[in-house]
Amino acid sequence: MLRRIVLSVILALALITTIPTQAQAAYADGAAIGAAFMGGFPAQASLGLTGQFNGVPLMFGLTGRVLFTDNYQHFGIGFTMDWWGLKIPLLEDSVGIHFYLGPGLGATVDFGSQYWNINAALRVPIGLSFLFAKNWEVFVEVAPSVNVLSLGSGGFRLLGIYIGNNGSGWTADAFFGFAGQLGFRYWF
């Protein structure tokens, strides 16, 4: 079962990265900076920065979250790097609407009350971009992910499988992740 899931994910990523990108870029190939609100599983709500460097075809994201309650404190930082291999203009009127899809990487570092975790994941951002006014973009994105490696106070997991003494086997919540974003960018 796990082998079938891993092979399916690898095949999907291979297909996504080899799809011809005949659609023109929806955005300038320059630099961009913006902000986003993000939520998902297993991460909770966070705020972040998003952007692209001039001449680099990757979109970067940096998120941070802080949670304080009476019994629990949590701090986390996340980093994403995505390549939008497929960009398709849906409407090009006064408000340009574009669809994008591609492979990406994600990493998180979390610390809490007697808790810590470092995670690395493969992700597939799927989004809609709304271009309005000159150089301004609003976007909504979902990004399912597969957690490749997780190391922390809960143990060591590889593809969701607990490695070590008293292992608990494979768990879906340690293997799959999901994130959603709503934000804006300004293109230079």
Residue pairs with C-beta under 8 A, 6 or more apart in sequence:
2 159
2 160
2 161
2 170
5 175
6 159
9 122
9 146
12 124
13 103
13 122
13 124
16 85
16 86
16 101
16 102
16 103
16 124
17 83
17 85
17 102
17 103
19 85
19 86
21 85
21 86
21 87
23 86
23 87
23 88
23 89
24 87
24 89
25 87
26 87
26 89
26 96
26 98
26 100
26 129
26 131
27 98
27 129
27 131
27 137
27 187
28 135
28 187
28 188
29 54
29 55
29 57
30 52
30 54
30 187
30 188
31 51
31 52
31 53
31 54
31 187
31 188
32 50
32 51
32 52
32 59
32 137
32 185
32 186
32 187
32 188
33 49
33 50
33 51
33 185
33 186
33 188
34 49
34 50
34 51
34 137
34 183
34 184
34 185
34 186
35 47
35 48
35 49
35 50
35 183
35 184
36 47
36 48
36 49
36 50
36 61
36 63
36 139
36 181
36 182
36 183
36 184
37 45
37 46
37 47
37 181
37 182
37 183
38 45
38 46
38 47
38 48
38 63
38 78
38 179
38 180
38 181
39 45
39 46
39 179
39 180
40 143
40 177
40 178
40 179
40 180
41 173
41 177
41 178
41 179
42 173
42 177
43 65
43 76
43 78
43 108
43 177
43 179
44 65
44 67
45 65
46 63
46 64
46 65
46 76
46 78
47 63
47 64
47 65
48 61
48 62
48 63
48 64
48 78
48 181
48 183
49 61
49 62
49 63
50 59
50 60
50 61
50 62
50 181
50 183
50 185
51 59
51 60
51 185
52 58
52 59
52 60
53 60
54 188
57 83
57 84
58 81
58 82
58 83
59 80
59 81
59 82
59 83
59 84
59 125
60 79
60 80
60 81
60 82
61 78
61 79
61 80
61 81
61 82
61 181
62 77
62 78
62 79
62 80
63 76
63 77
63 78
63 79
63 80
64 75
64 76
64 77
64 78
65 74
65 75
65 76
65 78
66 74
66 75
67 73
67 74
67 75
68 74
71 113
72 112
72 113
73 112
73 113
74 110
74 111
74 112
74 113
74 115
75 110
75 111
75 112
76 108
76 109
76 110
76 111
77 108
77 109
77 110
78 106
78 107
78 108
78 109
79 106
79 107
79 108
80 104
80 105
80 106
80 107
80 123
80 125
80 143
81 104
81 105
81 106
82 102
82 103
82 104
82 105
82 123
82 125
82 143
83 102
83 103
83 104
84 100
84 101
84 102
84 125
85 101
85 102
85 103
86 99
86 100
86 101
86 102
87 98
87 99
87 100
88 98
88 99
88 100
89 96
89 97
89 98
90 97
90 98
90 99
90 128
91 97
94 132
95 130
95 131
95 132
96 129
96 130
96 131
97 128
97 129
97 130
97 131
98 128
98 129
98 131
99 127
99 128
99 129
100 125
100 126
100 127
100 128
100 129
101 124
101 125
101 126
101 127
102 124
102 125
103 122
103 123
103 124
104 122
104 123
104 124
104 125
104 143
105 120
105 121
105 122
105 123
106 119
106 120
106 121
106 122
106 123
106 143
106 145
106 177
106 179
107 118
107 119
107 120
107 121
108 117
108 118
108 119
108 121
109 117
109 118
109 119
110 116
110 117
110 118
110 119
110 152
114 153
115 152
115 153
115 154
116 152
116 153
117 150
117 151
117 152
117 153
117 154
118 150
118 151
118 152
119 147
119 149
119 150
119 151
119 152
120 147
120 148
120 149
120 150
121 145
121 146
121 147
121 148
121 177
122 145
122 146
122 148
123 143
123 144
123 145
123 146
123 177
123 179
124 143
124 144
124 145
125 141
125 142
125 143
126 141
126 142
126 143
126 144
127 139
127 140
127 141
127 142
127 181
128 139
128 140
128 141
129 137
129 138
129 139
130 137
130 138
130 139
131 137
132 138
135 186
135 187
135 188
136 184
136 185
136 186
136 187
137 184
137 185
137 186
137 187
138 183
138 184
139 181
139 182
139 183
139 184
139 185
140 180
140 181
140 182
141 180
141 181
141 182
142 178
142 179
142 180
142 181
143 178
143 179
143 180
143 181
144 176
144 177
144 178
145 176
145 177
145 178
145 179
146 159
146 175
146 176
146 177
147 157
147 159
147 160
147 174
147 175
147 176
147 177
148 158
148 159
149 157
149 158
150 156
150 157
150 174
151 157
155 162
155 163
155 164
155 167
156 162
156 163
156 164
157 163
157 174
159 170
159 175
160 170
160 171
160 172
160 174
160 175
160 176
161 167
161 169
161 170
162 168
162 169
162 170
162 171
162 174
